Amino acid sequence: MKDFIQGQQVTYNQFQGRVNFIGDHYVTLTIREWDKLPQEQVNAKRNTNQVNLCVYREHWSEIHLVPPQVVNTFSTDNAEIVENIK
């Protein structure tokens, strides 16, 4: 794979993540992300911590696209109850 898009879901070896940075010589894959504690967010540039994996160009052929999953869920959360009275 060589045409990356930021945010794209991919796998590399045993890791699954999303493309974070795309450079000429390497890409980074975010394999874990979590919110910082409120006291850590005060002067932080970002509100999350990340674990990023650096993959150099010679290994790009080992990165595979994760096919999007279609999730068909049915919810009645916003349904309106209608009664037919005769």
N, C-alpha and C positions, 0 to 999 in steps of 0.2 A: 504494500500500500504506500502511496506517495502523495496523494492529494488529500490533505487533512483539512478539517474544518473545526474551528474552536467549539468545544462542547460536544463533539461527536463521541458516542459511546464505542469503545474499542476494547480488545483484549491483547495482551502481550505476555507470552509465557503463561504463568498461572495467575496473572493480575488482570483485573477488569477495572476500567476507569473511564475517564473522559479526557479528551485532548484539551490541554490548558494553554500551552505556549507552542507556537510553531516558528522555528528558526530555520536558517539555511543548513545548519549542521546537526541539529537535534530537535526533538519535540519533547515536551513534558506531558506526562499523563497523571492526572489527579486520581489517586487510588483510595484516598480517604479524606473526608472533610468534616469538621465539626465546629460548632459555635464556641467562641471564646467566652469565658466567664465575664459577667458585667464589669468587674473591676479591671479586667484585661482589655476591655474594649474602649476604655476612657481615652487614651491617647494613641490607639492603634490605627494603622492605615486601613486595615480590613477587620471585619468582625468575625472572621473564621480562621481556623488553623487548617493547614493542608499537608498531606503527605504526597509529594510529587516524585514520579519516577522519570529519570532522564533516559531517553532512547536515542542513540546516535544513528545517523543516516544509514550506516552499514547494516543496521538491524531493522530498518523500516519494513522490510519484506515480511517480518515476523509479527507485525501489527495487523490485526484483523478487525474488521467492522463488526459490531454487534448488531444483528438485524433488529429493527424496532419491533416491540411487542405490541400487538393490538389487544387492548383490554376493553371488552364490551361488558360494562357493568350496568345494571338496572337499579335505579334508585327511586324510591317514592318520597324522598325528602321534600321535594318541591311540588308534589302532586296535590291536586285539589280533590276533595271528596265531593262527588256529585251524586245526588239521589234522584232517581226517576220515580216520581209519585204519580200513580194513576187514580 
